[in-house]
Amino acid sequence: MILQVENLETYYGVIRALKGISIKVENGEIVALIGGNGAGKTTTLMTIFGVSKPKTGKVIFEGREIQGKKPEDIVRLGLALVPEGRQIFGKLSVAENLRMGAYLVKEAHIYQERLEDVLSLFPRLKERMSQAGGTLSGGEQQMLAVGRALMQGPKFLALDEPSMGLAPILVETIFQAIKKINESGVSILLVEQKATMALRIANRGYVIETGNIVLSGSREDLVQNPSVRKAYLGILD
């Protein structure tokens, strides 16, 4: 198992945002975390990555407790995050954004290998290496955000709402890329409101509502669950 979250409680002031949630990601899996706005999806990621501090519970990565560690130390262990809203450096070029993702890489040949892998995955970025990140389309910015995270060489990749604001054809492109990243050996936690897309590529999934995990199971179990079909897949049986 690469990641295990146990009984995590996180507060924003007096507000209990996570109410003792437990999730896990096995090596080589894509796990979807689905839920509506305000359900606790982003808080879960912020707690895993050390931005928010849990009041109770554990975050275990490769058998090692990491809750309470600084975000930069967590990244050094091999975890990478593609944040909600992309958050690229708009005034920096595509090349500079990718370089920022590889700030821990000292060896030139490793940097070059990772860069070639990213540009192979997203050929459109290769055509825009000198272009400012803020002038890219929404889909291109999402490609850049994913590429920047991959420049870290992660073992575990979390993506927060990668489909947000994208046209359907670009959503398909991003999700195909996520699948290829997973096939290369990277374990993935995929946070999404678009449950249909997320469950299409995930091995397993969790449903979070108001800070609680209310359902979990295989992709097939969740797709067939009447509550999931109605609330998240838009299917009325």
C-alpha positions in Angstrom: 0.0 0.0 0.0 1.4 3.4 -1.0 -1.0 5.7 1.0 -3.3 5.2 3.9 -5.4 7.8 5.7 -6.8 6.7 9.0 -9.5 8.5 11.0 -8.5 11.9 9.8 -10.1 15.0 11.5 -9.3 18.4 10.2 -10.7 21.7 11.5 -11.0 25.2 10.0 -11.3 27.2 13.2 -14.2 25.6 15.0 -15.6 24.0 11.8 -14.9 20.3 11.6 -14.2 19.9 7.9 -13.1 16.2 8.0 -14.9 13.9 10.4 -12.7 10.9 10.9 -12.2 9.8 7.3 -10.2 6.8 6.2 -9.1 6.0 2.7 -6.3 4.0 1.0 -4.5 3.8 -2.3 -2.7 0.6 -3.2 0.4 0.6 -5.3 -0.5 1.1 -9.0 -4.1 2.0 -8.4 -6.2 4.9 -9.5 -8.6 5.8 -6.7 -11.4 8.3 -7.2 -12.7 10.6 -4.4 -16.0 12.0 -5.5 -18.4 14.4 -3.9 -20.0 17.8 -4.3 -18.8 21.3 -3.5 -17.9 21.6 0.2 -17.8 17.9 0.8 -14.2 17.9 2.0 -12.4 16.7 -1.1 -9.8 19.5 -1.2 -9.4 19.5 2.5 -8.5 15.9 2.3 -5.7 16.7 -0.2 -4.5 19.7 1.8 -4.2 17.5 4.9 -2.4 14.8 3.1 0.1 17.3 1.7 0.7 19.1 5.0 -1.0 22.4 4.1 -3.7 21.8 6.7 -2.8 20.1 10.0 -5.1 17.3 11.2 -6.4 17.4 14.8 -6.4 13.6 15.0 -5.6 10.7 12.7 -2.8 9.5 10.5 -1.5 9.9 7.0 0.8 7.0 6.2 2.9 7.0 3.0 4.9 3.8 2.2 4.5 2.7 5.8 5.8 6.1 7.2 3.6 8.6 9.1 3.8 12.0 7.4 1.0 14.0 9.1 2.4 17.2 10.5 5.4 17.3 8.2 6.0 20.4 6.1 4.7 20.3 2.5 8.2 20.6 1.0 9.3 17.5 3.1 6.3 15.6 1.9 7.1 16.4 -1.7 10.6 15.1 -1.2 9.2 11.7 -0.3 7.6 11.3 -3.7 4.1 12.8 -3.5 3.0 15.4 -6.0 -0.2 17.5 -6.3 -2.0 19.1 -9.2 -4.0 21.7 -7.4 -7.6 22.9 -8.1 -7.6 25.8 -10.5 -4.2 24.7 -11.9 -2.2 27.5 -10.1 0.5 27.7 -12.7 2.9 30.7 -12.8 1.2 32.9 -15.3 4.1 35.3 -16.0 6.6 32.5 -16.4 7.1 30.6 -19.7 6.0 27.0 -20.1 9.6 25.9 -19.9 10.1 27.9 -16.7 7.0 26.4 -15.2 8.3 22.9 -15.9 11.7 23.8 -14.5 9.9 25.0 -11.3 8.4 21.5 -11.0 11.9 20.0 -11.1 13.5 22.3 -8.5 14.7 19.3 -6.5 16.4 17.7 -9.5 20.2 18.2 -9.6 21.2 15.8 -12.4 20.8 17.3 -15.9 20.1 13.9 -17.5 17.3 13.2 -15.1 15.8 16.6 -15.8 16.0 16.0 -19.6 14.4 12.5 -19.3 11.5 13.9 -17.4 11.1 16.8 -19.7 11.0 14.5 -22.7 8.4 12.3 -21.0 6.2 15.3 -20.2 6.4 16.7 -23.8 5.7 13.2 -25.2 2.6 13.0 -23.0 1.5 16.6 -23.9 2.9 17.5 -27.4 1.1 20.8 -27.4 3.3 22.1 -24.6 6.4 21.5 -26.8 5.0 24.0 -29.3 4.6 26.6 -26.6 7.8 26.3 -24.5 8.6 30.0 -24.7 5.0 31.2 -24.3 3.8 32.7 -20.9 1.7 30.2 -19.0 -1.0 32.8 -18.4 -1.6 33.1 -22.1 -2.4 29.4 -22.6 -5.9 28.1 -23.0 -7.5 26.4 -20.0 -6.8 23.0 -21.3 -3.2 23.8 -22.0 -2.8 25.2 -18.5 -4.1 22.0 -17.1 -1.6 20.1 -19.2 1.1 22.4 -17.8 0.0 21.9 -14.2 0.1 18.1 -14.7 3.4 18.3 -16.5 4.9 20.5 -13.7 3.9 17.9 -11.1 5.4 15.1 -13.2 8.7 16.9 -13.3 9.0 16.0 -9.6 9.2 12.3 -10.6 6.4 11.3 -8.2 5.5 7.9 -7.0 2.1 9.2 -6.0 0.1 11.8 -7.8 -3.0 13.6 -6.5 -5.2 15.7 -8.9 -7.8 18.1 -7.6 -10.7 18.6 -10.1 -8.6 18.3 -13.3 -11.7 18.6 -15.5 -12.8 21.9 -14.0 -13.7 24.5 -16.6 -12.5 22.4 -19.6 -14.4 21.6 -22.8 -15.4 17.9 -23.1 -12.8 17.1 -25.7 -10.0 18.5 -23.5 -11.4 16.6 -20.4 -11.1 13.4 -22.5 -7.4 14.3 -23.3 -6.6 15.0 -19.7 -8.2 11.8 -18.5 -6.4 9.7 -21.1 -3.1 11.3 -19.9 -4.0 10.4 -16.3 -4.4 6.8 -17.4 -1.1 6.8 -19.2 0.6 8.3 -16.1 -0.8 5.5 -14.0 0.3 2.9 -16.6 3.8 4.2 -16.2 3.8 3.1 -12.5 2.4 6.2 -10.7 -0.3 5.6 -8.1 -3.1 8.2 -8.4 -5.7 9.8 -6.1 -8.2 11.5 -8.4 -10.5 14.1 -6.8 -13.5 14.9 -9.1 -17.0 16.2 -9.2 -17.4 14.6 -12.6 -18.0 11.1 -11.3 -18.7 9.6 -14.7 -15.2 10.4 -16.0 -13.5 9.6 -12.7 -15.1 6.1 -12.3 -14.4 5.3 -16.0 -10.7 5.1 -15.3 -10.5 4.4 -11.5 -10.0 1.0 -9.9 -11.9 1.9 -6.8 -13.6 5.0 -5.3 -14.9 6.8 -2.3 -17.9 9.1 -1.9 -17.4 12.0 0.6 -20.2 14.1 1.9 -19.9 16.8 4.6 -16.6 15.5 5.7 -17.6 11.8 6.0 -16.9 8.9 3.7 -20.4 7.6 3.0 -19.6 4.9 0.4 -16.7 3.0 -1.0 -16.1 0.2 -3.3 -14.9 -1.0 -6.7 -15.6 1.1 -9.8 -18.3 -1.5 -10.7 -19.9 -1.4 -7.3 -20.2 2.4 -7.3 -21.4 2.7 -10.9 -24.2 0.3 -10.0 -25.1 1.9 -6.6 -28.5 3.6 -6.8 -27.4 6.5 -4.7 -24.3 7.2 -6.8 -26.2 6.8 -10.0 -28.8 9.3 -9.0 -26.6 11.9 -7.2 -23.4 11.8 -9.1 -24.0 10.1 -12.5 -27.3 11.7 -13.3 -29.0 8.3 -13.9 -32.6 7.9 -12.6 -33.4 4.1 -12.4 
